[in-house]
C-alpha cells in the first residue's frame, strides 16, 4: 500500500511536471494577429512613453483640484477607448525625478503623443508637466485592456 505522503508527493511531482511541460510549449505564430497589432519579426513595436511630473501650478482649491482630477481620469478613459493610450497609472512612491505617473501611447510619434497628452485638463492647468520618450515593447500590450475590464469592480 502506498503511503499518503508518497501519493501526495507523486501527484505534486506529476502536476509540476505537467505545468512545466505546458509552459515550455511554444505558441503557434499567428501572422494575422501580428499584422493587426503592427508587430515586427520579434513581436515588438514602437510606442511613446509620457512621464507625468509635478507641474508648476499650485492649486489649493480642493473643488477645483477634484474637478481637474476627474477630468484627467475621463480623458484617460477617452484616450483608451480610442486606442491611443495603452497604459496609464500613478507611481506609488515619491521619487527624485518627481515623476507622478506615466502613459504609454500607441504611437511612435513624439509629436502625436504630445498632442494627446495636451488634451488632459490637469496638464492644461499646469498640475502636471511631462517628459516624452520613445519606447520599444511587445506589440501585444494593447490586448490586456479588454481583460482589465473583466477584473475591475470599479473605475477610479
C-alpha positions as CSV (number, residue, x, y, z in Angstrom):
1,X,0.0,0.0,0.0
2,X,1.3,3.5,-0.9
3,X,1.6,5.9,1.9
4,X,-0.4,9.2,1.7
5,X,2.8,11.2,1.8
6,X,4.2,9.3,-1.1
7,X,1.0,9.5,-3.1
8,X,0.8,13.3,-2.5
9,X,4.4,13.7,-3.5
10,X,3.8,11.7,-6.6
11,X,0.8,13.8,-7.5
12,X,2.6,17.1,-6.9
13,X,5.6,16.0,-9.0
14,X,3.3,15.0,-11.8
15,X,1.4,18.3,-11.6
16,X,4.6,20.3,-11.5
17,X,6.0,18.3,-14.5
18,X,2.8,18.9,-16.4
19,X,2.9,22.7,-15.6
20,X,6.5,22.9,-16.7
21,X,5.8,20.9,-19.9
22,X,2.9,23.2,-20.8
23,X,4.9,26.3,-20.1
24,X,7.7,25.3,-22.4
25,X,5.4,24.7,-25.4
26,X,5.9,27.4,-27.9
27,X,2.7,29.1,-29.0
28,X,1.9,28.9,-32.7
29,X,2.8,32.0,-34.6
30,X,-0.3,34.0,-35.7
31,X,0.5,36.2,-38.7
32,X,-2.9,37.7,-38.8
33,X,-2.7,38.8,-35.1
34,X,0.9,40.0,-35.5
35,X,-0.1,42.1,-38.5
36,X,-3.2,43.6,-36.8
37,X,-1.0,44.7,-33.9
38,X,1.7,46.1,-36.0
39,X,4.3,43.6,-34.7
40,X,7.8,43.3,-36.2
41,X,9.5,39.9,-36.6
42,X,10.2,39.9,-32.8
43,X,6.6,40.6,-31.9
44,X,7.6,44.1,-30.8
45,X,6.7,47.7,-31.9
46,X,7.4,51.3,-31.1
47,X,5.4,53.2,-28.6
48,X,5.8,56.5,-26.8
49,X,6.0,56.9,-23.0
50,X,5.0,60.1,-21.3
51,X,6.2,60.6,-17.8
52,X,4.0,62.9,-15.9
53,X,5.8,65.2,-13.5
54,X,4.6,67.7,-10.9
55,X,3.6,70.9,-12.8
56,X,4.2,74.5,-11.9
57,X,0.6,75.3,-10.8
58,X,-0.2,75.3,-7.2
59,X,-4.0,74.8,-6.8
60,X,-5.2,75.0,-3.2
61,X,-8.9,74.9,-4.0
62,X,-10.0,71.3,-3.3
63,X,-13.1,71.6,-5.5
64,X,-11.1,72.8,-8.5
65,X,-8.4,70.1,-8.0
66,X,-11.1,67.5,-7.7
67,X,-12.7,68.7,-11.0
68,X,-9.3,68.6,-12.7
69,X,-8.5,65.1,-11.5
70,X,-11.9,63.8,-12.6
71,X,-11.3,65.4,-16.0
72,X,-7.8,63.7,-16.0
73,X,-9.4,60.3,-15.4
74,X,-12.2,60.9,-18.0
75,X,-9.6,61.9,-20.5
76,X,-7.5,58.8,-19.9
77,X,-10.7,56.7,-20.4
78,X,-11.5,58.5,-23.7
79,X,-7.9,58.0,-25.0
80,X,-8.0,54.3,-24.0
81,X,-11.4,53.9,-25.8
82,X,-9.9,55.5,-28.9
83,X,-6.9,53.0,-28.8
84,X,-4.4,55.9,-28.2
85,X,-3.4,55.1,-24.6
86,X,-2.3,51.6,-23.7
87,X,-1.1,52.0,-20.1
88,X,-1.8,54.8,-17.6
89,X,-1.2,54.9,-13.9
90,X,0.4,56.8,-11.0
91,X,3.6,56.0,-9.2
92,X,3.0,54.8,-5.7
93,X,6.1,56.4,-4.1
94,X,7.8,59.8,-4.4
95,X,11.0,59.7,-6.5
96,X,13.9,62.0,-7.1
97,X,12.8,62.7,-10.7
98,X,9.4,63.9,-9.4
99,X,7.6,61.5,-11.7
100,X,3.9,61.3,-10.8
101,X,2.6,58.8,-13.3
102,X,3.0,57.5,-16.8
103,X,1.2,56.9,-20.0
104,X,2.2,54.5,-22.8
105,X,0.8,55.8,-26.0
106,X,0.1,53.6,-29.1
107,X,2.2,55.8,-31.4
108,X,5.9,56.1,-32.3
109,X,5.4,59.8,-32.9
110,X,6.5,62.0,-30.1
111,X,4.6,64.9,-31.7
112,X,1.4,62.8,-31.8
113,X,1.9,61.8,-28.1
114,X,2.3,65.4,-27.1
115,X,-0.9,66.4,-28.9
116,X,-2.7,63.6,-26.9
117,X,-1.2,64.4,-23.5
118,X,-2.1,68.1,-24.0
119,X,-5.8,67.1,-24.1
120,X,-5.5,66.3,-20.3
121,X,-7.2,69.0,-18.2
122,X,-4.6,68.6,-15.4
123,X,-1.8,69.1,-17.9
124,X,-3.6,72.1,-19.4
125,X,-4.0,73.6,-15.9
126,X,-0.3,73.0,-15.0
127,X,-1.0,70.4,-12.3
128,X,1.2,68.0,-14.4
129,X,4.0,68.6,-16.8
130,X,5.6,65.8,-18.8
131,X,8.6,64.3,-20.5
132,X,8.3,62.2,-23.6
133,X,10.4,59.1,-24.6
134,X,10.3,56.7,-27.5
135,X,9.9,53.1,-26.3
136,X,10.1,49.6,-27.8
137,X,7.8,46.9,-26.3
138,X,5.6,43.9,-27.0
139,X,3.0,44.6,-29.8
140,X,0.6,42.5,-27.7
141,X,0.5,45.1,-24.9
142,X,-2.9,46.6,-26.0
143,X,-4.6,43.3,-25.6
144,X,-4.6,43.5,-21.8
145,X,-7.1,46.3,-21.8
146,X,-10.1,44.2,-22.7
147,X,-9.2,41.8,-19.8
148,X,-8.7,44.7,-17.3
149,X,-12.5,45.4,-17.5
150,X,-13.2,41.8,-16.6
151,X,-11.2,42.0,-13.4
152,X,-12.1,45.5,-12.1
153,X,-15.2,46.1,-10.0
154,X,-15.0,49.9,-10.1
155,X,-13.3,52.6,-12.1
156,X,-11.1,55.0,-10.1
